[in-house]
Amino acid sequence: MQGGTVTITNVGVFGVDSGTPILNPGEAAILAFGQVRELPWVHKGRVVPRLVTTLALSFDHRLIDGELGSKLLADTAAVLEQPKRLISWG
């Protein structure tokens, strides 16, 4: 595939929690998903088993500054935590 802006890669299929994704030439960003594992996690003040993954984002600083890259990563995590955020009733 050619002419893309952002790539999503899944390193989790190899049993990897995280990695540093390398940008493809001409692209603005690449987002890597680690493996999904059940881990102890604090949720609503209690430690409970939760499905957890690690996200890693690399981006071209000539196009995207750190603040915007961080916001993209945080927004992606928020949508994965609560997919209903994608639904707009307005």
Residue frames relative to the residue before (quaternion, step in Angstrom):
aa qw qx qy qz dx dy dz
M 1.0000 0.0000 0.0000 0.0000 0.00 0.00 0.00
Q 0.0894 -0.8016 0.5907 0.0217 3.55 -1.02 0.77
G 0.7728 0.4041 -0.2626 0.4129 3.53 -1.30 0.34
G 0.4288 0.7116 -0.4591 0.3146 3.58 1.22 0.30
T 0.4113 -0.6921 0.5376 0.2506 3.54 -1.31 0.32
V 0.7933 0.0675 0.0109 0.6050 3.56 1.00 -0.92
T 0.1840 -0.7611 0.6126 0.1081 3.57 -1.07 0.79
I 0.1702 -0.7299 0.6495 0.1282 3.55 -1.19 0.66
T 0.0442 -0.8057 0.5906 -0.0089 3.56 -0.78 1.03
N 0.2643 -0.7670 0.5707 0.1272 3.55 -1.10 0.75
V 0.0968 -0.8073 0.5813 0.0298 3.57 -0.17 1.26
G 0.5015 0.6873 -0.3968 0.3444 3.57 1.29 -0.31
V 0.5883 0.5903 -0.3773 0.4038 3.60 1.10 -0.57
F 0.6788 0.4549 -0.2791 0.5044 3.57 1.27 -0.34
G 0.5677 -0.6198 0.3688 0.3968 3.59 1.29 0.25
V 0.4921 0.6580 -0.4146 0.3912 3.56 1.26 0.43
D 0.4095 -0.7191 0.5085 0.2380 3.58 -0.95 0.89
S 0.8078 -0.0658 0.1127 0.5749 3.56 0.99 -0.82
G 0.0161 0.7805 -0.6249 -0.0028 3.50 -1.31 0.19
T 0.4472 -0.6419 0.5313 0.3252 3.55 -1.29 -0.05
P 0.2307 -0.8001 0.5342 0.1457 3.59 -0.21 1.19
I 0.3006 -0.7492 0.5698 0.1536 3.56 -1.02 0.87
L 0.5021 -0.6794 0.4562 0.2796 3.54 -0.87 1.04
N 0.3905 -0.6611 0.5860 0.2591 3.52 -1.14 0.71
P 0.6015 -0.5823 0.3858 0.3877 3.63 -0.97 0.70
G 0.8209 0.2459 -0.2011 0.4745 3.55 -0.94 0.96
E 0.6360 0.5250 -0.3428 0.4500 3.60 1.22 -0.14
A 0.5095 -0.6727 0.4621 0.2727 3.55 -1.22 0.59
A 0.8185 -0.0379 0.0788 0.5679 3.60 1.02 -0.76
I 0.1004 -0.7492 0.6480 0.0937 3.51 -1.37 0.32
L 0.1650 -0.7873 0.5923 0.0455 3.56 -0.88 1.06
A 0.1443 -0.7963 0.5851 0.0531 3.58 -0.75 1.10
F 0.2112 -0.7469 0.6213 0.1076 3.54 -1.04 0.93
G 0.3085 -0.7388 0.5711 0.1815 3.56 -0.92 0.94
Q 0.7025 -0.4363 0.3294 0.4556 3.55 -1.31 0.01
V 0.3857 -0.6817 0.5706 0.2468 3.55 -1.19 0.61
R 0.0376 0.8019 -0.5914 0.0763 3.55 -0.70 1.15
E 0.4411 -0.6450 0.5461 0.3018 3.53 -1.22 0.49
L 0.0505 0.8024 -0.5860 0.1007 3.56 -0.65 1.19
P 0.5416 -0.5643 0.4759 0.4022 3.60 -1.19 0.33
W 0.0269 0.8098 -0.5792 0.0900 3.56 -0.81 1.04
V 0.4110 -0.6812 0.5373 0.2799 3.58 -1.02 0.72
H 0.0878 0.7762 -0.6134 0.1167 3.55 -0.72 1.17
K 0.8350 -0.0692 -0.0125 0.5458 3.55 -0.64 1.20
G 0.7435 -0.4515 0.2139 0.4445 3.56 0.93 0.98
R 0.7007 0.4025 -0.2671 0.5251 3.59 1.26 0.06
V 0.4036 -0.6698 0.5578 0.2780 3.57 -1.17 0.56
V 0.0914 0.7896 -0.5929 0.1293 3.54 -0.61 1.22
P 0.5444 -0.5869 0.4572 0.3875 3.60 -1.16 0.40
R 0.0201 0.7912 -0.6092 0.0500 3.58 -0.91 0.97
L 0.4547 -0.6271 0.5443 0.3221 3.55 -1.22 0.47
V 0.0231 -0.8189 0.5688 -0.0734 3.56 -0.65 1.20
T 0.0296 -0.7672 0.6402 0.0257 3.55 -1.14 0.72
T 0.3498 -0.6991 0.5762 0.2384 3.55 -1.28 0.32
L 0.1903 -0.7604 0.6130 0.0989 3.54 -1.03 0.89
A 0.0424 -0.7742 0.6310 0.0253 3.58 -1.09 0.72
L 0.0951 -0.8065 0.5834 0.0129 3.57 -0.83 1.02
S 0.0634 -0.7453 0.6625 0.0412 3.54 -1.00 0.91
F 0.0391 0.8130 -0.5790 0.0482 3.58 -0.96 0.79
D 0.5414 -0.6185 0.4763 0.3121 3.51 -1.28 0.52
H 0.3447 -0.7829 0.4848 0.1824 3.57 -0.41 1.23
R 0.5442 0.5858 -0.4140 0.4350 3.58 1.21 -0.12
L 0.7466 0.3702 -0.1902 0.5190 3.57 1.23 -0.52
I 0.7953 0.1816 -0.0406 0.5770 3.56 1.03 -0.88
D 0.2774 -0.7585 0.5586 0.1889 3.59 -0.75 0.96
G 0.7252 -0.4741 0.2947 0.4031 3.55 -1.29 0.35
E 0.6337 0.5414 -0.3372 0.4377 3.57 1.01 -0.76
L 0.6852 0.4697 -0.2863 0.4775 3.58 0.87 -0.93
G 0.6368 0.5256 -0.3272 0.4595 3.60 1.00 -0.78
S 0.6569 0.5023 -0.3002 0.4754 3.56 1.00 -0.85
K 0.6412 0.5200 -0.3232 0.4626 3.58 1.01 -0.79
L 0.6275 0.5291 -0.3343 0.4632 3.59 0.99 -0.81
L 0.6695 0.4965 -0.2972 0.4658 3.57 0.91 -0.90
A 0.6681 0.4905 -0.2977 0.4737 3.61 0.92 -0.87
D 0.6614 0.4990 -0.3111 0.4655 3.61 0.95 -0.83
T 0.6243 0.5294 -0.3348 0.4668 3.59 1.03 -0.75
A 0.6532 0.5032 -0.3059 0.4760 3.59 0.95 -0.88
A 0.6521 0.5234 -0.3201 0.4453 3.60 0.94 -0.86
V 0.6606 0.4914 -0.3092 0.4760 3.59 0.98 -0.79
L 0.6458 0.5084 -0.3263 0.4669 3.60 1.00 -0.73
E 0.6501 0.5090 -0.3132 0.4692 3.59 1.09 -0.71
Q 0.7979 0.0571 0.0033 0.6001 3.59 1.03 -0.81
P 0.2090 -0.8347 0.4968 0.1129 3.60 0.21 1.26
K 0.5572 0.6213 -0.3939 0.3852 3.61 1.13 -0.48
R 0.5095 0.6471 -0.4180 0.3833 3.60 1.26 -0.30
L 0.6141 0.5636 -0.3467 0.4302 3.60 1.19 -0.44
I 0.6447 0.5134 -0.3143 0.4712 3.57 1.22 -0.45
S 0.0995 -0.7881 0.6064 0.0348 3.54 -0.83 1.02
W 0.2170 -0.7907 0.5630 0.1033 3.55 -0.77 1.03
G 0.5046 0.6759 -0.4044 0.3536 3.61 1.29 0.14
